[in-house]
Amino acid sequence: MHQYWLFVTMCILLILLPGPDTAIATKNTLIKGKIGGLKTIFGTCCALLIHTFAAVVGLSAIIAKSAFLFSIFKYVGGAYLIYLGIKSFISIRKKKEESLIEHEEDVESDDHACFKQGFLTNLLNPKVAVFFLTFLPQFVDSNNHSFLPFIWMGLTYVVLTAIWFVFYILLLNTIRSFMMKPQTQMAIEGVTGTVLVGFGIKLALDKY
């Protein structure tokens, strides 16, 4: 592996670019709190680990070379993002006043949902698989046939992603108290829903 620090720099720049992962982490942090945001990014990182090992064993190569398999991932991933967006729109219409017991049950359920949303949003995005397949080899010597550099770079990307999102989530959580008004929450749900639906449509319509 060569130019490792260049790889780290490129990873940081790519991670800072907003995408579906950022959108769902933002929504869950502002609406459900720090724990919801952290569980979301934990799901995202678990999915990134799967993409890393999939790239190592060649699964990503199969997806990238097969238009059929790529399309399956593309449409399923796009549909899931649209589903999350529509779910955000629906939540705007829910009553804000709930009993204490119902609220506690919803929080527990939402916390589990946060992990699933973060996990599936990343896992069902075929662009992540193609990214790992095409980006990682740029920093490995062509004469090196070991899979260890790919694992090391994949883990580096996951760790950098986790560090950034933990910082981002904690920052959002500090201003959450100013954003708990019903009108603000409805605006957050509406904006996030629009962004997720937009990402879903874009992912589904992207050409192979």
Legacy VTK file of the C-alpha trace (Angstrom):
# vtk DataFile Version 3.0
C-alpha trace
ASCII
DATASET POLYDATA
POINTS 208 float
0.000 0.000 0.000
1.389 3.400 -0.951
0.319 7.031 -0.434
-1.654 6.067 2.664
-2.002 9.635 3.919
-3.269 10.746 0.543
-5.847 7.985 0.856
-6.825 9.272 4.320
-7.153 12.825 2.975
-9.355 11.691 0.091
-11.502 9.647 2.486
-12.070 12.657 4.733
-13.118 14.815 1.789
-15.499 12.138 0.519
-16.991 11.517 3.972
-17.696 15.233 4.413
-19.805 15.270 1.250
-23.497 15.076 2.275
-25.432 12.030 1.111
-28.197 9.649 2.222
-26.203 8.584 5.289
-25.896 12.195 6.425
-29.569 12.856 5.776
-30.824 9.913 7.845
-28.308 10.580 10.660
-29.392 14.234 10.797
-33.074 13.350 10.932
-32.717 10.701 13.631
-30.470 12.897 15.787
-32.712 15.951 15.672
-35.947 14.024 16.064
-34.885 11.154 18.359
-31.829 12.484 20.146
-28.156 11.590 20.514
-28.781 7.874 21.096
-30.882 7.633 17.947
-28.168 9.344 15.923
-25.395 7.152 17.312
-27.396 3.985 16.624
-27.967 5.226 13.080
-24.267 5.695 12.405
-23.481 2.361 14.077
-25.765 0.766 11.489
-24.003 2.716 8.748
-20.567 1.539 9.907
-21.745 -2.086 10.093
-22.896 -1.814 6.481
-19.536 -0.288 5.496
-17.753 -3.277 7.048
-19.871 -5.588 4.898
-18.980 -3.546 1.803
-15.297 -3.785 2.745
-15.262 -7.559 3.048
-17.517 -7.910 0.013
-14.932 -5.986 -2.004
-12.181 -8.249 -0.687
-13.930 -11.451 -1.753
-14.961 -10.011 -5.096
-18.706 -9.626 -4.530
-18.541 -5.945 -5.416
-16.787 -6.872 -8.659
-19.690 -9.152 -9.574
-22.209 -6.384 -8.868
-20.197 -3.841 -10.865
-19.874 -6.152 -13.887
-23.479 -7.350 -13.877
-26.001 -4.762 -15.008
-28.796 -6.997 -13.691
-27.394 -7.320 -10.170
-26.433 -3.646 -10.124
-29.975 -2.704 -11.130
-31.454 -4.865 -8.377
-29.360 -3.115 -5.728
-30.042 0.265 -7.332
-33.824 -0.077 -7.408
-34.117 -1.714 -3.992
-31.881 0.945 -2.450
-33.737 3.745 -4.201
-37.093 2.343 -3.120
-35.935 2.131 0.493
-34.802 5.765 0.520
-38.124 6.843 -0.988
-39.918 4.772 1.663
-37.988 6.562 4.414
-38.813 9.910 2.821
-42.520 9.125 2.604
-42.427 7.874 6.193
-41.048 11.268 7.220
-43.922 13.003 5.445
-46.455 10.760 7.178
-44.912 11.438 10.582
-45.649 15.151 10.120
-49.336 14.382 10.445
-49.010 12.367 13.646
-50.264 13.830 16.870
-47.547 15.431 18.998
-49.353 14.739 22.261
-48.954 11.134 23.495
-49.266 9.399 26.818
-46.025 8.746 28.793
-46.235 4.970 28.290
-46.808 5.288 24.553
-43.923 7.739 24.319
-41.508 5.381 26.084
-42.543 2.470 23.860
-42.100 4.585 20.744
-38.620 5.720 21.836
-37.493 2.112 22.359
-38.914 1.095 18.988
-37.403 4.129 17.257
-33.951 3.392 18.679
-34.004 -0.055 17.066
-35.377 1.473 13.861
-32.486 3.966 13.787
-29.894 1.197 13.483
-31.908 -0.521 10.753
-32.336 2.699 8.793
-28.637 3.540 8.944
-27.672 -0.031 8.045
-30.047 -0.499 5.105
-29.562 2.998 3.683
-25.848 2.309 3.261
-25.999 -1.419 2.470
-28.574 -1.030 -0.320
-26.625 1.723 -2.062
-24.735 0.060 -4.951
-22.579 3.141 -5.379
-20.869 2.309 -2.085
-19.961 -1.153 -3.377
-18.627 0.283 -6.634
-16.750 2.959 -4.683
-14.881 0.351 -2.641
-14.121 -1.644 -5.763
-12.736 1.281 -7.786
-11.259 3.571 -5.118
-9.267 1.202 -2.923
-7.118 -0.338 -5.705
-5.770 3.133 -6.569
-3.651 3.027 -3.409
-2.350 -0.531 -3.621
0.771 -1.583 -5.504
-0.230 -3.632 -8.543
2.446 -6.170 -7.635
0.932 -6.713 -4.192
-1.546 -9.611 -4.343
-2.353 -9.621 -0.640
-5.864 -8.771 0.516
-4.593 -7.184 3.756
-4.114 -3.655 2.315
-7.766 -3.651 1.183
-8.959 -4.659 4.638
-6.740 -2.017 6.258
-8.031 0.737 3.963
-11.614 -0.385 4.386
-11.280 -0.301 8.172
-9.620 3.109 7.932
-12.589 4.427 5.975
-15.031 2.987 8.518
-13.136 4.504 11.461
-12.931 7.923 9.790
-16.648 7.751 9.013
-17.441 6.880 12.630
-15.252 9.701 13.998
-16.838 12.310 11.736
-20.404 11.247 12.384
-19.939 10.988 16.158
-18.629 14.572 16.133
-21.459 15.636 13.809
-24.138 13.944 15.925
-22.812 15.427 19.182
-22.779 18.864 17.558
-26.356 18.470 16.393
-27.381 17.255 19.819
-26.104 20.458 21.436
-28.562 22.523 19.398
-31.368 19.985 19.623
-32.977 21.775 22.568
-33.530 24.779 20.317
-35.186 22.634 17.672
-37.761 20.715 19.682
-40.703 22.986 18.885
-43.438 21.108 16.969
-43.149 23.512 14.028
-39.396 22.967 13.811
-39.744 19.185 14.007
-42.341 19.228 11.246
-39.974 21.311 9.109
-37.119 18.858 9.778
-39.319 15.899 8.836
-40.471 17.670 5.676
-36.999 18.720 4.521
-35.461 15.335 5.317
-38.319 13.518 3.621
-37.799 15.600 0.491
-34.031 14.970 0.540
-34.443 11.204 1.021
-37.042 10.922 -1.742
-34.743 12.957 -3.994
-31.750 10.718 -3.246
-33.936 7.646 -3.821
-35.165 8.852 -7.207
-31.655 9.894 -8.241
-30.237 6.509 -7.227
-32.946 4.641 -9.109
-32.553 6.732 -12.273
-28.755 6.724 -12.402
-27.496 4.896 -15.458
-25.197 1.901 -15.072
LINES 1 209
208 0 1 2 3 4 5 6 7 8 9 10 11 12 13 14 15 16 17 18 19 20 21 22 23 24 25 26 27 28 29 30 31 32 33 34 35 36 37 38 39 40 41 42 43 44 45 46 47 48 49 50 51 52 53 54 55 56 57 58 59 60 61 62 63 64 65 66 67 68 69 70 71 72 73 74 75 76 77 78 79 80 81 82 83 84 85 86 87 88 89 90 91 92 93 94 95 96 97 98 99 100 101 102 103 104 105 106 107 108 109 110 111 112 113 114 115 116 117 118 119 120 121 122 123 124 125 126 127 128 129 130 131 132 133 134 135 136 137 138 139 140 141 142 143 144 145 146 147 148 149 150 151 152 153 154 155 156 157 158 159 160 161 162 163 164 165 166 167 168 169 170 171 172 173 174 175 176 177 178 179 180 181 182 183 184 185 186 187 188 189 190 191 192 193 194 195 196 197 198 199 200 201 202 203 204 205 206 207
